[in-house]
Every structure is written in structure tokens, then in C-alpha cells.
Amino acid sequence: MSKRMVLLGNEAIARGIVEAGCEVAVAYPGTPSSEILPAVAKYADELGTRTAVEWGVNEKVAFEVAAAASFAGKRSCAIMKQVGVNVAADALMSVAYFDLAGGFVLVAADDPGPHSSQTEQDSRSFAQFAKIPCFDPSSAVEAKHMVFDAFDLSEQYHIPVMLRPAGRVNHCREDVELGAVRPGDHPAKFVKDVRRWVCLPAHVRLTHPQLNAKNDAIRQDFESRFGAYNYELAAKKPAKLGIVAGGVSFAIVQDLLASWGREDVAVLKIGTPVPLPEKMVMDFISRHDNVLILEETYPVIENQLPDRTKVKGRHNGFVPRAGELLPEVIEELVLRALGEPGVPGASPELKAALEELQIKPKPPMLCPGCPHRASFFAIRKAVPSGIYPSDIGCYTLGVNQRMVDSVICMGASVTQPSGFYLAHRVDGKEQPLVSTIGDSTFFHMGIPGLVNAVYNRHAFVLAILDNSITAMTGGQPNPNVGTKLRKGDVGARVDIEGAVRGCGVGHVEVVEAYDMASGEKAVKAAWEYAKAHQSPAVVIFRHPCMLLRCEQEKIRVRVDEERCVGCKFCINFFNCPALVFDEGKNKAVVDDRFCVQCGTCIPVCPHGAIVRVSEEA
């Protein structure tokens, strides 16, 4: 009897990676993909495989490490979220032209919504751009099966293959069958051949036509061989509507039609959107006068159709061009396509339950006790007139403390101050600049920008918020931590201060993040150095993430109502979840449900109203 287990979608993907015989798996964490690589390590340990499992310093590094392993004949995979594909894109475009030796799968997890990303981009478009095939799973079970087929297809055509789960597949839970590791013998052997492995312009004249030929052949395969992923569910009655659906949109459509008991809607499922099995889709459209296309988030299927005359989709505005296709959105679209009345929405029971619970949504904010909150407060006191560029990570939530003025992408907090510096320098103005970046993000993409700033002599302060973890994506290690995933694997810690000095920075100071007085003093000194030397200066604010449950003194606090004047300074500029405002009393209050007793809020109040409880005796 086969063993089954309820798995997270990401765990199902990881299980497929290990069972399929992948021997090199490299990733950079990012929601919604973060759980995949740790699960790969877990299953590799359980099943006793030789799989090398590593966090890359960024997505480009992860992709290139995995790609090179495939050059040597090993099954390999690179794992990242959709914006990580941007970082890896340079390598992806070149490797697509190579005639790979071992199977190579790129897992690109998309974030429709978005829920935790700076873009809502669709990785299937990158598959089109690179001319590589793409699998688009609609469930955890299907995602696991697709891993096997993706490796097989990669080895058949010697081409990278993308597996593109979206967030609701990554984070669904489903009953998944667990199998054994597929037997295989792929000894590492790199056969030297400059025409195969060196992307010279002269070689591209040969490899690009070969890549096109591979795509043509794969399209034919998707038309005929992949019936498990591309198939039609015909209507039992005369069809009033035909729906072409991909990814999780297919699963939602199936649930809706089943709940309605509809038998007059036909559905064509497309699980391999790139290259599109065009004949199959056009045949379906030709047999239905009313067709709706549902896919997230770009019109990738839609844009590959030679004739969209009868299609309701994004090209004509019927389907929204932004936002997640939630069940209630798809419900409204299907009803409208059918020309039937109906106002979708939450059930009366759900509305009544929400009202009874009196749930009040809160905006995202830094965790109680987060060292970044204290660091931001110290920076603001030191340089109140500064411009504060920041980066992608927990610390982006410093926007609640009015300490984040601009964010672009990972590493841009180090290059933006260079741009702000040059913009003001050409006007002959001096503008204080303090940018913030985390320890993981610094290693990810901060170093090149810092080298550029030192070389070009740009005056600003870079505050590295070192909480010794990759916190926002779930607590993964990074080079600043040095630990690795598989049992018995030992990493080496890379010192941030040494790396900063190696970039040529002449002023580097490390401070305890909770010590706001020292932090304020350090930032002031760093800005004076930057001005005097026309060069970047660095302050490293160091304190472990509270999610690590580090041992430290517990300091209970309360708000002295006699001293509190109701100015909301602590709420607006410190922004701790444990500090709330009582509108009735016009006073700040400590909510003990959220207070972690770090004591960092005591010096925040300008009126001294936040006091230590033990001091009252």
C-alpha cells in the first residue's frame, strides 16, 4: 500500500524534486517559494539521497550553480520567487541556448495579488522570453507530478524547463502520495565543447535556430503527449460557455461548477501554457461561440492565440488586468460571461461570524521587540532631515515609522543614495542620506552598489540592520549566519564588517540595535565622516531577530497616564504592536498580549510616560 500524507504545496514540489533524482538543488528564499528548499533537505535526509542542498547568496548565483551542475550531467534545480527570476534573468537567457547534459528545472513561484512582493509579474512570460517550456500546476498533487515530467522533458530536449506554481498552489494543503526515489545513475562528467558551453555571438547564430526547433517539437508534444495536464471536460448539456483555464484558476472553476451543479459549461484545462498547444485551444474555441479565458496574472495563453474574436479575456477588458483571480472574482466573471444575474460575495454566515468576532484588521508592522524598530528610531533622531532609501525585507515596514522614503528592489537601497547624492550635488546642495538594508539583502545585492559608491565617492550613510537571519521569508540562514540545511553539512560564516571594509569603506561602526543612544551617536558620526571624506560610511546595527527567541532580560513596561499627553508620538514614530491608543482616555496603553518585554520603548516617549514596572515599588 502506498503511503500518503497531507503536504503543503511547496512540500509536494520538494518531494517530487527528491524522488525524481535531483542531485543539486539551490535556491534563494522568497515568499511564496521559501519552504521548498528546506523540504528538499528534509526529504533528502529521510530518503538518504546524495542531493546537494544549498542557499545561494542571490537568485542569479543559485541559477548559475544549478545550471553548471546540469552541464556536468547532474539533474539539478534552481528555486526562487517571481521577482527572483528578474535577478537570474541574465543567466536564464543565455542558458536557454545551451544544449544541456543533465535535466535542469527552474521553479519560479508567482505571487498574484501580490501578497508579499513588489510586483505582480507572471513568470510564464519569462519562459516565453527565454523560449523555454513551462508547466503551470493547478494543485499540489499535479505540481509534484509535473516535477518528474519537467526533468524528463529537460533531458529529452536538453533545455531548461520552468515549473511555475502560484501562491495558492504553493501554500495549499493536499493529500499527496509519497513514492521512492527514482533510480538513476548520472555520474558527473563535463565534456568540454566551446560550441556547446560558451555563449559567443558566433555560436548563437547556430544555437538560436536550434532553440526554435526545440520549441516547435515541444509544442507538438504538448498537443499530443501531455493529456494529464491538457484536457477537455465537455459539457453534458449544450454548452452556453467554454472556459479555457490554467493554474489554480482551473481548480476554482471546477469547484464553482460543482457547487452550482452546472452541466452546460465546457472547460479546457491547460497545464503547459508555454509553448501553447495552439491547435488544441483553437479547436476548443471553434466549437464554442462564447469563450472565457482565465489565467494568472498576464494573458500568456491569450496572447498566443492567432484569433481572439470570440474570446472574453484581458485583451478586451472582460477579465481584470491586475489583481488575483480570487474565487469571488472568478464567480462574477463566469456569471457575467453566461449573461446571468448574480452578485457573488461572502455568505451571510461568514459576514455574521466576522461581525460577532469584531475583527479589526491591522496594517502590517514590525514584530514586537524587532531590533529594526529601535534602529529606525535612532537614525531618525540622528538625522531628522534625511532622505531614507530602503530595501526589500522586514525593514520595509519602517515606512510606518516614516523611515522609508523609497524602495525599488533588492540592493537598490545602496544605489539609490548614490542617485540622490548626485542629484543634489549637481545643484551644489548638501542633503543628509541614510539608507537601510538587512544582512541577507546586503550579501544578496548590496555589495556591488557599495563598491560603486566607494569608487565614485558618494557621500551617504548605509545602515546595515543585522538581525542574523533572513527573517521576512521564514528565518533561513545566509552567509552572515553560516549554517546549512542538510544534516552534517557545515558552512562558513562571512563577516559583514570584513566584507564592508573589503569594499573599501573607511568608516565602519558596529552598535547594539537596542542601544538607541549609541545608535544615534554612531549615525551622526558616520554622516560627518561621509561629508568630510565624500565617501560612504557604514553603521551596522546588530541584534538577533526576536523570532529566534534569544535570551535577554525581560523588562515590563506600562504607560503612566499622568505623564501621557496623548500626542501619539510613540504610535506614529515607534509603531510597536504593543503600543496602542485608547481614544476614550486619549492615552497610549501597553497591550500585554503583544509586548515581549524588550524595554526598547522606554526612551521613546518625549514626556517620559513609558516607565518600567519594577521602578514603581
C-alpha positions in Angstrom: 0.0 0.0 0.0 1.4 3.4 -1.0 2.0 5.9 1.8 0.1 9.2 1.6 0.5 12.4 3.6 -1.2 15.8 3.7 1.5 18.2 2.4 1.9 21.9 1.8 2.2 22.5 -2.0 5.8 23.5 -1.6 6.5 20.3 0.3 4.9 18.3 -2.5 7.2 20.1 -5.0 10.2 19.3 -2.8 9.2 15.7 -2.5 8.9 15.5 -6.3 12.4 17.1 -6.7 14.0 14.4 -4.4 12.0 11.5 -5.7 12.9 12.5 -9.3 16.5 12.1 -8.6 17.6 15.7 -8.5 21.2 15.8 -7.1 21.8 19.6 -6.9 19.2 21.9 -5.5 20.0 25.6 -5.0 17.6 28.5 -4.0 17.2 31.9 -2.6 14.3 32.3 -0.2 11.3 34.4 -1.1 7.6 34.0 -0.4 5.8 32.0 -1.8 8.7 29.7 -2.6 10.6 29.7 0.7 9.5 26.3 2.1 10.7 24.3 -0.9 14.4 24.1 -0.3 14.2 23.2 3.4 11.7 20.5 2.5 14.2 19.2 -0.2 16.8 18.9 2.6 14.3 17.1 4.9 13.3 14.6 2.3 16.8 14.1 1.1 17.8 13.2 4.7 14.8 10.9 5.1 15.4 9.1 1.9 19.1 9.0 2.1 19.9 10.7 -1.2 23.2 12.4 -2.1 21.4 15.6 -3.0 23.5 18.8 -2.5 21.1 21.4 -1.0 22.3 25.0 -0.7 21.0 28.5 -0.2 22.6 30.7 -2.9 23.6 34.3 -2.0 21.1 35.5 -4.6 18.9 34.1 -7.3 21.4 34.6 -10.1 24.0 32.7 -8.1 21.5 29.9 -7.4 20.6 29.6 -11.0 24.2 29.6 -12.3 25.3 27.0 -9.7 22.4 24.7 -10.6 22.9 25.3 -14.3 26.6 24.3 -14.2 25.7 21.1 -12.3 23.5 20.3 -15.3 26.4 21.0 -17.7 28.2 18.2 -15.9 25.3 15.8 -16.4 23.5 16.1 -13.0 19.8 16.6 -12.5 19.6 20.0 -10.9 17.1 22.7 -10.0 17.1 26.4 -9.0 14.2 27.7 -6.8 13.1 31.3 -6.4 10.1 33.6 -6.4 8.9 35.6 -9.4 11.0 38.7 -8.8 14.0 36.4 -8.2 13.7 35.4 -11.9 14.5 39.1 -12.6 17.8 38.7 -10.8 18.5 35.4 -12.6 17.3 36.6 -16.0 20.8 37.3 -17.4 21.9 33.7 -16.9 18.5 32.3 -17.9 18.5 33.9 -21.3 22.0 32.5 -22.1 21.5 29.0 -20.7 18.3 28.6 -22.7 20.5 28.4 -25.8 22.7 25.7 -24.4 22.3 22.0 -25.2 22.2 20.8 -21.5 23.6 17.5 -20.4 21.5 16.9 -17.3 17.9 17.8 -16.5 17.5 21.3 -15.2 14.3 22.7 -13.7 13.7 26.3 -12.7 11.0 26.5 -10.1 9.6 30.1 -10.2 6.8 30.7 -7.6 4.5 33.6 -8.6 2.6 35.9 -6.2 -0.7 37.0 -7.8 -2.2 39.7 -5.6 0.5 40.4 -4.7 0.7 39.4 -1.1 4.4 39.8 -0.4 6.1 41.1 -3.5 6.9 44.4 -5.2 5.4 43.2 -8.5 2.6 41.0 -9.8 4.6 39.7 -12.7 4.0 36.4 -14.4 7.0 34.1 -14.8 5.3 32.3 -17.7 6.2 35.5 -19.7 9.9 34.9 -18.8 9.5 31.3 -20.1 8.2 32.8 -23.4 11.0 35.4 -23.4 13.7 32.8 -22.9 11.9 30.3 -25.2 11.8 27.5 -22.6 8.8 25.3 -21.8 6.7 25.9 -18.8 4.4 23.7 -16.6 1.6 25.5 -14.7 0.2 23.3 -11.9 -3.3 23.7 -10.5 -2.8 21.7 -7.3 -0.1 20.3 -5.0 -0.5 16.8 -6.4 -0.2 18.0 -10.0 2.8 20.1 -9.1 4.6 17.0 -7.8 3.8 15.0 -10.9 4.9 17.9 -13.1 8.4 17.9 -11.5 9.0 14.4 -13.0 7.8 15.4 -16.4 9.8 18.6 -16.3 13.0 16.8 -15.6 12.2 14.2 -18.3 11.4 16.9 -20.9 14.5 18.8 -20.0 16.7 15.7 -20.6 14.8 14.8 -23.8 15.4 18.2 -25.4 18.5 19.3 -23.4 16.7 22.5 -22.4 15.9 24.3 -19.1 12.2 23.8 -18.1 10.2 26.1 -15.8 7.7 24.9 -13.2 5.6 27.8 -12.3 3.4 27.3 -9.2 1.4 30.4 -8.0 0.9 31.2 -4.3 -2.3 29.3 -3.8 -0.6 26.2 -5.1 2.5 26.8 -3.0 0.5 27.2 0.1 -2.4 24.8 -0.3 -2.6 21.6 1.6 -3.4 18.3 -0.2 -3.3 14.6 0.3 -0.2 13.5 -1.7 1.2 10.1 -2.5 4.8 9.6 -1.3 7.0 7.4 -3.6 10.5 6.1 -3.7 13.5 7.8 -5.3 13.6 7.2 -9.0 16.7 5.1 -9.7 19.2 6.7 -12.0 23.0 6.9 -12.5 24.2 10.3 -13.6 27.9 10.5 -12.8 29.4 13.9 -13.0 31.1 14.3 -16.4 31.7 17.6 -18.1 32.5 17.2 -21.8 34.4 20.2 -23.0 33.0 21.8 -26.1 33.2 25.5 -26.6 30.4 25.5 -29.2 28.1 23.9 -26.6 29.1 25.8 -23.4 30.4 29.2 -24.5 27.8 31.8 -25.4 29.8 33.6 -28.1 27.8 35.6 -30.7 29.1 33.4 -33.5 27.7 30.3 -31.7 24.3 32.0 -31.1 23.8 32.1 -34.9 23.6 28.3 -34.7 22.1 27.7 -31.3 19.1 30.1 -31.6 17.7 28.3 -34.6 18.2 25.0 -32.7 16.3 26.5 -29.7 13.4 27.5 -32.0 13.3 23.9 -33.4 13.2 22.5 -29.8 10.2 24.8 -29.1 8.4 23.6 -32.2 8.9 20.0 -31.2 7.9 20.6 -27.6 4.7 22.3 -28.8 3.8 19.2 -30.7 4.5 17.1 -27.6 2.2 19.3 -25.6 -0.5 18.8 -28.2 -0.4 15.0 -28.0 1.7 13.6 -25.1 0.6 15.5 -22.0 -3.0 14.6 -21.7 -2.7 14.5 -17.9 -2.3 18.3 -17.9 -4.1 19.4 -21.1 -7.6 18.0 -21.4 -11.2 19.0 -22.0 -14.1 18.5 -19.6 -17.0 18.5 -22.1 -20.4 19.9 -21.1 -23.1 17.2 -20.6 -25.7 19.6 -22.0 -25.5 22.1 -24.8 -22.6 24.4 -23.8 -23.6 28.0 -23.0 -19.9 28.8 -22.2 -16.5 27.4 -22.9 -13.7 28.2 -20.4 -10.0 27.9 -21.0 -8.3 27.8 -17.6 -4.8 27.4 -16.4 -3.2 27.1 -13.0 -5.2 27.5 -9.8 -8.0 29.2 -11.8 -8.9 25.8 -13.2 -9.3 24.4 -9.7 -11.5 27.3 -8.7 -13.7 26.9 -11.8 -14.2 23.2 -11.1 -15.3 23.9 -7.5 -17.7 26.6 -8.7 -19.3 24.5 -11.4 -19.6 21.5 -9.0 -21.3 23.7 -6.3 -23.7 25.1 -8.8 -24.4 21.7 -10.4 -23.8 23.2 -13.9 -23.7 20.8 -16.8 -23.8 23.5 -19.6 -20.2 24.8 -19.3 -17.3 23.1 -21.0 -13.7 23.5 -19.6 -10.4 23.1 -21.3 -7.5 22.8 -18.9 -4.1 24.0 -20.0 -1.2 22.9 -17.8 1.5 23.6 -20.3 1.0 27.2 -21.4 4.4 27.7 -23.0 4.7 26.8 -25.8 0.9 26.7 -26.0 -0.7 23.6 -27.6 -2.3 26.1 -30.0 -4.3 23.6 -32.2 -6.0 22.1 -29.1 -7.0 25.5 -27.8 -8.2 26.8 -31.2 -10.2 23.7 -31.8 -12.0 24.2 -28.5 -12.7 27.8 -29.3 -14.0 26.9 -32.8 -16.6 24.7 -31.1 -17.9 27.3 -28.7 -19.4 30.7 -29.5 -18.8 32.1 -26.1 -15.3 31.6 -24.6 -13.8 32.9 -21.4 -10.0 32.6 -20.7 -8.9 32.5 -17.0 -5.2 32.6 -16.1 -3.0 34.4 -13.6 -1.7 37.1 -14.0 -0.7 38.0 -17.6 -2.6 36.9 -20.8 0.1 34.4 -21.7 -2.3 31.8 -23.1 -4.4 34.5 -24.6 -1.6 36.3 -26.4 -0.5 33.1 -28.2 -3.9 32.7 -29.9 -3.9 33.7 -33.6 -7.7 34.6 -33.4 -9.3 36.0 -30.3 -12.6 37.1 -31.9 -14.8 35.0 -29.7 -12.7 35.3 -26.6 -13.5 37.1 -23.4 -10.3 37.9 -21.6 -7.8 40.5 -20.7 -7.2 41.8 -24.2 -10.8 43.3 -24.3 -11.0 44.2 -20.6 -13.5 41.4 -19.7 -11.0 39.9 -17.2 -9.2 42.4 -14.9 -5.7 43.1 -15.9 -4.4 43.3 -12.3 -5.1 41.5 -9.1 -5.5 37.9 -8.0 -8.3 35.9 -9.6 -9.9 35.0 -6.3 -12.9 32.6 -6.2 -15.3 35.5 -5.8 -13.7 37.3 -8.8 -14.0 34.2 -11.0 -17.5 33.6 -9.8 -18.5 37.1 -11.0 -16.7 36.6 -14.4 -18.3 33.3 -15.1 -21.8 34.6 -14.3 -21.2 37.7 -16.4 -19.9 35.6 -19.3 -23.1 33.4 -19.0 -25.2 36.6 -19.0 -26.9 35.5 -15.8 -27.8 37.6 -12.7 -26.0 37.0 -9.5 -24.0 39.0 -7.0 -21.1 37.0 -5.6 -19.7 37.7 -2.2 -19.3 36.4 1.3 -22.0 34.2 2.7 -24.4 35.7 5.3 -23.0 33.2 7.8 -19.4 34.4 7.2 -20.4 38.0 7.5 -22.3 37.3 10.8 -19.3 35.5 12.2 -16.9 38.4 11.3 -19.2 40.9 13.0 -19.5 38.7 16.1 -15.8 38.3 16.4 -15.3 42.1 16.0 -12.1 41.5 14.0 -10.3 44.8 13.3 -7.7 44.4 10.6 -4.3 45.9 11.4 -1.7 47.1 8.8 1.5 45.0 8.6 4.1 46.2 11.1 7.4 45.0 12.6 7.1 42.3 15.2 7.1 43.3 18.9 10.7 43.7 20.0 12.1 43.8 16.5 15.5 45.4 16.6 14.9 47.3 13.4 12.3 49.5 15.1 14.9 50.8 17.6 17.4 51.2 14.8 15.0 53.3 12.7 14.2 55.5 15.7 17.9 56.1 16.4 18.5 57.0 12.8 15.6 59.5 12.7 16.9 61.2 15.9 20.4 61.4 14.5 19.4 62.8 11.0 15.9 64.1 11.2 16.2 65.9 7.8 17.5 62.9 5.9 16.2 61.1 2.9 15.8 57.4 3.8 16.0 54.9 0.9 15.4 51.3 2.0 15.2 47.8 0.6 13.1 44.6 0.3 12.7 42.8 3.7 11.2 43.2 7.1 12.6 46.7 7.4 10.4 47.9 4.5 7.8 48.1 7.3 9.9 51.1 8.6 7.5 53.0 6.4 5.2 53.0 9.4 7.8 55.0 11.3 8.2 57.4 8.4 11.7 56.0 7.9 11.4 54.6 4.4 11.1 57.1 1.6 11.9 54.9 -1.4 12.1 51.2 -2.3 12.8 49.6 -5.7 14.3 46.1 -5.4 16.9 44.2 -3.5 20.1 46.1 -3.3 18.7 49.4 -4.5 18.9 50.9 -1.0 22.7 51.1 -1.7 22.4 52.6 -5.2 19.5 55.0 -4.6 21.5 57.1 -2.1 24.1 57.4 -4.8 21.5 58.8 -7.2 20.1 61.2 -4.5 23.6 62.3 -3.7 24.4 63.1 -7.4 21.1 64.9 -7.9 21.8 67.3 -5.0 25.5 67.6 -5.8 24.9 69.0 -9.3 22.8 71.7 -7.6 25.5 72.4 -5.1 23.4 71.2 -2.2 24.2 69.0 0.8 21.5 66.5 1.6 21.8 64.0 4.5 21.2 60.5 3.3 20.8 57.4 5.4 19.8 54.1 3.7 18.9 50.8 5.3 19.4 47.2 4.3 19.3 43.8 6.0 22.2 41.4 6.5 20.9 38.8 4.0 20.0 41.5 1.4 23.4 43.1 1.8 25.0 39.9 0.6 22.3 39.3 -2.0 22.9 42.5 -3.9 24.2 45.3 -1.7 27.9 44.8 -2.2 28.1 45.9 -5.9 26.3 49.2 -5.1 28.6 49.8 -2.1 31.7 49.2 -4.3 30.3 51.6 -6.8 29.7 54.3 -4.1 33.2 53.9 -2.8 34.7 54.1 -6.3 32.7 57.2 -7.2 32.9 58.9 -3.8 29.3 59.2 -3.0 28.6 60.6 0.5 25.9 58.8 2.4 25.4 56.5 5.4 24.5 52.9 4.9 22.8 51.3 7.9 23.0 47.5 7.8 20.3 46.1 10.0 21.9 42.8 11.1 19.4 40.5 12.8 21.4 37.4 11.9 18.7 35.7 9.9 16.7 36.1 6.7 13.6 37.0 8.7 10.9 38.1 6.3 10.9 34.8 4.3 10.8 32.5 7.3 14.1 32.5 9.1 16.5 31.0 6.6 20.3 31.2 7.2 22.5 33.4 5.0 26.3 34.0 4.7 26.2 36.1 7.9 24.9 33.1 9.8 26.9 30.3 8.1 24.6 27.4 8.8 23.4 25.0 6.1 20.3 22.8 5.6 21.3 19.1 5.4 22.4 17.1 8.4 26.2 17.0 8.6 26.7 19.9 6.2 28.9 22.7 7.6 29.1 26.2 6.2 31.4 29.1 6.9 30.2 32.4 8.3 31.2 35.5 6.2 31.7 38.6 8.4 29.7 41.6 7.4 32.2 44.1 8.8 35.1 42.4 7.0 33.1 42.4 3.7 32.3 46.1 4.1 35.9 47.0 4.8 36.9 44.9 1.8 34.7 47.1 -0.4 36.9 50.0 0.6 34.7 51.7 3.2 36.9 53.7 5.6 34.4 54.3 8.4 32.6 51.2 9.9 31.0 51.0 13.3 29.0 48.2 14.9 26.4 49.1 17.6 23.8 47.2 19.7 20.5 47.9 18.0 18.6 48.2 21.3 21.0 50.9 22.5 19.3 53.8 20.7 21.6 56.4 22.3 24.7 54.7 20.9 23.0 54.2 17.6 22.1 57.9 17.3 25.7 58.9 18.1 27.1 56.4 15.6 24.9 57.6 12.8 25.8 61.3 13.5 29.5 60.4 13.4 29.1 58.4 10.2 27.3 61.3 8.4 30.1 63.7 9.5 32.7 61.3 8.1 30.7 60.8 4.8 30.5 64.6 4.3 34.2 65.2 5.2 35.6 62.4 3.0 33.0 62.4 0.2 32.6 58.7 0.7 30.0 56.2 2.1 30.1 55.4 5.8 28.6 52.3 7.3 26.9 51.6 10.7 26.0 48.0 11.5 23.0 47.8 13.9 23.3 44.3 15.4 20.7 42.4 17.5 19.2 38.9 16.9 15.7 38.7 15.4 13.1 38.2 18.1 11.8 35.2 16.2 15.0 33.4 17.3 13.7 33.7 20.9 17.1 34.9 22.0 17.7 35.0 25.8 17.6 38.5 27.2 16.5 40.5 30.2 12.7 40.9 30.5 11.6 44.5 31.1 7.9 45.0 31.9 6.6 48.5 31.0 3.4 50.5 31.3 2.2 53.9 30.4 2.0 56.5 33.2 -1.4 58.1 32.5 -0.4 61.3 34.4 2.6 61.9 32.1 1.0 60.8 28.8 -0.4 63.8 26.9 -2.0 61.8 24.1 0.4 63.1 21.4 0.7 59.7 19.7 4.4 60.2 19.2 5.1 56.6 20.3 2.4 55.3 18.0 3.4 57.3 14.9 7.2 57.0 15.2 7.9 53.8 17.1 5.0 51.8 15.8 5.1 48.8 18.1 2.1 46.4 18.0 2.1 46.5 21.8 1.6 50.3 22.0 -2.0 51.1 21.2 -4.1 54.2 21.7 -7.2 54.4 23.9 -9.3 57.0 22.2 -11.7 57.2 25.1 -9.0 58.2 27.6 -6.8 59.9 25.0 -3.8 58.0 26.3 -1.4 55.4 25.0 -1.6 51.9 26.5 0.6 48.9 26.6 -1.2 45.8 25.2 0.3 42.9 27.2 -0.8 40.4 24.6 1.8 41.6 22.2 4.5 43.1 24.5 7.7 40.9 24.5 9.2 43.0 27.4 12.2 44.2 25.5 12.1 47.6 27.1 13.2 49.5 24.0 10.2 51.8 24.1 11.1 53.4 27.4 13.3 56.2 26.0 10.9 56.8 23.1 8.3 59.0 24.8 9.3 62.7 24.9 7.4 63.1 28.1 8.8 60.1 29.9 5.4 58.4 30.1 6.6 54.9 29.3 8.1 53.5 32.5 9.5 50.3 33.8 7.0 48.4 36.1 9.7 47.4 38.6 10.6 51.1 39.2 7.2 51.8 40.8 7.9 49.8 44.0 
